[in-house]
């Protein structure tokens, strides 16, 4: 966790903006019997890091809503550190009722405005993905690949968790598409699952590219700091895409957002929206932007926090 936070600070300095979140883990990170102590430690780490690095983007994954430590996690972490956190991640969410339960815990902890990110990890949760994504407190849905495969009791082979199988097995692929579609239907952020082959940079890059270009994901989880740069590179727009989008947006601005002709093609507000989103992704992933385009972000610093990869 400390290594990831240090890398976040270094890359913020390098790119001029924070390009990824660090999620401190209480679900799998806490030893059995030491959940309360781990929650205290995570809280102190979030508070001390934020004090030293005010631009740090820190989140925490708590225990599931049906775990005995859930309420204590929320009271400690959201209650004491809610003001410095970007969101709380809730794993194993099965329904909108689970989100209601998490929201009630946030309110009780005095963190009523803190967003929730949720992990979809079972066939039943995938079935309810649209209902969950529609909840106003939910900001993002993430796919929990390994738990999803495990809940099938061996019906999905082990290679369904690997770099090849997770993009080819029909049940896994269907789940990914349902989650991405639910998010886009409700204006939420779909976050792709991890790649366990964390020493294989090429595999990570390929997975991020597929998730972004073929499945509609705009964020992706890493499980090791070495995965972050390959993910950013794969999910970022290319120089040619950035150049095209910049020309179109600047020409549209000069025309007061009326329709324009660019390279023999008509563009209007529908395509402006697409190219603006592409420029946002470029900024959020630390890509170089023309000076005139960067002025948009100087005027609205919050833009870097939306749909960040």
C-alpha positions in Angstrom: 0.0 0.0 0.0 2.8 2.4 0.9 4.6 1.6 -2.3 1.5 2.3 -4.4 0.9 5.6 -2.7 4.5 6.6 -3.3 4.2 5.7 -7.0 1.0 7.7 -7.2 2.9 10.8 -5.8 5.8 10.2 -8.3 3.5 9.8 -11.3 1.4 12.9 -10.3 4.6 14.9 -10.4 5.6 13.3 -13.7 2.3 13.9 -15.5 1.0 17.0 -13.7 -2.2 15.3 -12.6 -3.1 12.2 -10.5 -3.6 9.4 -13.0 -4.8 6.6 -10.8 -6.5 5.8 -7.5 -5.0 3.8 -4.7 -7.5 1.5 -2.9 -6.4 0.4 0.5 -7.8 -3.1 1.2 -9.6 -4.2 4.4 -11.4 -7.2 2.9 -8.5 -9.5 1.8 -5.8 -7.3 3.4 -6.9 -7.8 7.0 -5.8 -10.9 9.0 -8.6 -12.9 10.6 -9.2 -11.6 14.0 -7.3 -8.4 13.3 -9.9 -6.6 11.3 -10.4 -3.7 13.7 -6.7 -3.1 14.0 -6.3 -3.2 10.3 -9.1 -0.7 9.8 -7.4 1.7 12.2 -4.1 1.3 10.4 -5.7 2.0 7.0 -7.5 5.0 8.4 -4.3 6.5 9.8 -2.5 5.8 6.5 -5.2 7.6 4.5 -5.1 10.6 6.9 -1.3 10.9 7.0 -0.9 10.5 3.3 -3.6 13.1 2.5 -2.0 15.6 4.9 1.4 15.2 3.2 -0.1 14.9 -0.4 -3.4 16.9 -0.6 -3.9 15.8 -4.2 -3.7 12.1 -3.4 -6.6 10.0 -4.6 -7.2 7.4 -1.9 -10.1 4.9 -1.5 -10.7 2.0 0.9 -12.3 -1.4 0.3 -14.2 -2.5 3.3 -15.7 -5.9 4.2 -19.0 -7.0 2.5 -22.2 -5.7 4.1 -23.0 -9.1 5.6 -19.6 -9.5 7.3 -19.4 -9.0 11.1 -16.7 -6.2 10.6 -18.7 -4.2 8.1 -20.3 -1.7 10.5 -17.0 -1.2 12.4 -15.1 -0.7 9.2 -17.5 2.0 8.1 -17.7 3.7 11.4 -13.9 3.9 11.7 -12.8 4.5 8.1 -15.7 6.6 6.7 -16.3 8.3 10.1 -12.7 9.4 10.6 -11.2 9.6 7.1 -14.3 10.2 4.9 -13.3 13.8 4.2 -10.1 12.7 2.5 -11.3 9.6 0.6 -12.5 9.5 -3.0 -14.9 6.6 -2.4 -15.6 3.5 -0.4 -15.4 0.2 -2.3 -18.0 -2.4 -1.2 -17.3 -6.0 -2.3 -19.8 -8.8 -3.0 -22.8 -6.5 -3.6 -25.7 -8.7 -4.6 -28.6 -6.1 -5.0 -29.6 -2.5 -4.6 -30.6 -3.4 -1.0 -27.0 -4.0 -0.2 -26.2 -0.6 -1.6 -28.9 0.9 0.7 -27.3 -0.9 3.6 -23.9 0.6 2.7 -25.4 4.0 2.2 -27.1 3.9 5.7 -23.7 3.0 7.2 -22.1 6.0 5.5 -24.8 8.3 6.8 -24.4 6.9 10.3 -20.7 7.5 10.1 -21.2 11.2 9.1 -20.0 10.6 5.5 -23.3 11.1 3.7 -21.7 12.5 0.5 -19.0 9.9 0.0 -19.6 7.9 -3.2 -19.7 4.1 -3.3 -18.0 1.8 -5.8 -19.3 -1.7 -5.8 -17.9 -5.1 -6.8 -20.1 -7.4 -8.9 -18.9 -11.0 -8.1 -21.7 -13.5 -8.7 -24.2 -14.5 -11.4 -27.1 -13.1 -9.3 -25.3 -9.7 -9.0 -24.7 -9.7 -12.8 -28.4 -10.3 -13.3 -29.2 -7.2 -11.1 -26.4 -5.0 -12.6 -28.7 -2.5 -14.1 -30.6 -2.1 -10.8 -27.4 -1.7 -8.9 -26.0 0.8 -11.4 -29.2 2.9 -11.2 -28.6 3.5 -7.4 -27.8 7.2 -7.0 -25.0 6.6 -4.5 -23.1 4.2 -6.8 -20.4 5.8 -8.9 -18.7 2.8 -10.4 -19.2 -1.0 -10.9 -16.2 -3.3 -10.9 -16.2 -6.9 -12.0 -14.8 -9.4 -9.5 -13.4 -12.1 -11.9 -12.0 -14.7 -9.5 -15.0 -14.8 -7.2 -17.4 -14.8 -10.2 -15.6 -17.9 -11.6 -15.5 -19.6 -8.2 -19.3 -19.2 -7.6 -19.9 -21.4 -10.6 -18.6 -24.5 -8.7 -16.3 -25.7 -11.4 -18.6 -25.1 -14.3 -16.2 -22.5 -15.6 -12.6 -23.9 -15.8 -9.7 -22.4 -14.0 -8.4 -20.8 -17.2 -11.5 -18.6 -17.1 -9.5 -16.6 -14.6 -6.5 -16.3 -16.9 -5.6 -13.8 -19.6 -7.0 -15.9 -22.4 -10.1 -17.5 -20.8 -11.5 -14.3 -19.3 -11.9 -12.8 -22.8 -13.2 -16.0 -24.5 -15.4 -18.0 -22.0 -19.0 -17.1 -22.9 -20.2 -16.7 -19.3 -17.3 -14.5 -18.2 -17.6 -12.4 -21.4 -21.3 -12.0 -21.0 -20.9 -10.8 -17.4 -18.3 -8.2 -18.4 -20.6 -6.9 -21.2 -23.7 -6.7 -18.8 -21.7 -4.7 -16.3 -20.3 -2.3 -18.8 -23.8 -1.9 -20.4 -25.4 -1.2 -17.1 -22.9 1.4 -16.2 -23.2 3.3 -19.5 -27.0 3.1 -19.3 -26.9 5.0 -16.0 -23.9 7.2 -16.5 -21.6 5.2 -14.1 -18.0 4.1 -14.6 -17.3 0.4 -15.5 -14.1 -0.9 -14.0 -12.5 -4.0 -15.5 -11.1 -6.8 -13.4 -7.5 -7.7 -12.6 -5.0 -9.6 -14.6 -3.3 -12.1 -12.3 -0.3 -12.6 -14.5 1.2 -9.5 -13.0 4.8 -10.1 -14.2 3.6 -10.2 -17.9 3.5 -6.6 -19.0 2.4 -7.6 -22.5 -0.5 -9.6 -21.2 -1.6 -6.6 -19.0 -1.4 -4.2 -21.9 -3.4 -6.6 -24.1 -6.1 -7.1 -21.5 -6.5 -3.3 -20.9 -6.7 -2.7 -24.6 -9.4 -5.3 -25.1 -11.3 -4.1 -22.0 -11.3 -0.5 -23.4 -11.7 -1.0 -27.1 -13.9 -4.1 -27.2 -15.9 -4.1 -24.0 -16.4 -0.5 -23.1 -14.5 -0.3 -19.8 -13.0 3.1 -18.8 -11.1 2.0 -15.7 -9.2 -1.1 -14.8 -7.9 -2.6 -11.6 -4.2 -3.4 -11.0 -2.9 -5.8 -8.3 0.7 -4.7 -8.5 2.3 -1.3 -9.0 4.1 -2.7 -12.1 0.8 -3.0 -13.9 -0.2 0.7 -13.7 1.9 2.1 -16.6 0.9 -0.7 -19.1 -2.8 -0.1 -18.2 -2.5 3.6 -18.6 -0.8 3.3 -21.9 -3.3 0.8 -23.3 -6.4 2.7 -22.2 -5.1 6.2 -23.2 -6.0 7.7 -26.6 -3.3 7.7 -29.3 -1.6 10.9 -30.5 -3.5 10.8 -33.7 -6.8 10.5 -31.8 -5.9 13.4 -29.5 -4.8 15.6 -32.4 -8.1 15.0 -34.2 -10.2 15.6 -31.1 -8.3 18.7 -30.3 -8.8 20.2 -33.7 -12.5 19.4 -33.7 -13.2 20.8 -30.2 -11.2 24.0 -30.8 -13.0 24.6 -34.1 -16.3 23.9 -32.5 -15.6 26.4 -29.7 -14.6 29.0 -32.3 -18.0 28.4 -34.0 -19.9 28.7 -30.7 -20.7 25.0 -30.9 -22.6 25.2 -34.1 -22.0 22.5 -36.7 -18.6 22.5 -38.5 -16.9 20.8 -41.3 -13.6 19.1 -40.5 -11.6 17.0 -43.0 -14.6 16.7 -45.2 -16.9 15.5 -42.4 -19.8 17.2 -40.7 -19.6 17.5 -36.9 -22.2 18.7 -34.4 -22.9 18.5 -30.7 -23.3 14.7 -30.8 -19.8 14.2 -32.1 -18.4 17.1 -30.0 -19.5 15.1 -26.9 -17.6 12.1 -28.2 -14.4 14.0 -28.9 -14.6 15.9 -25.6 -14.8 12.6 -23.7 -11.7 11.4 -25.6 -9.8 14.6 -24.6 -10.9 14.0 -21.0 -9.5 10.5 -21.1 -6.2 11.8 -22.5 -6.0 14.3 -19.7 -6.8 11.7 -17.1 -4.2 9.3 -18.4 -1.4 11.9 -18.4 -1.2 12.3 -22.2 0.2 15.4 -23.8 -2.4 17.9 -24.9 -2.1 21.2 -26.9 -1.8 24.2 -24.6 -5.1 25.6 -25.8 -6.9 22.4 -24.9 -5.2 22.2 -21.5 -6.8 25.5 -20.7 -10.2 23.7 -20.4 -8.8 21.7 -17.5 -7.2 24.6 -15.8 -10.7 26.2 -15.6 -12.2 23.0 -14.2 -9.9 21.0 -12.0 -12.7 18.5 -11.1 -12.7 17.1 -14.7 -9.7 14.9 -13.9 -11.7 13.1 -11.3 -14.5 11.9 -13.6 -14.1 8.4 -15.2 -10.4 8.4 -14.3 -8.4 5.4 -15.4 
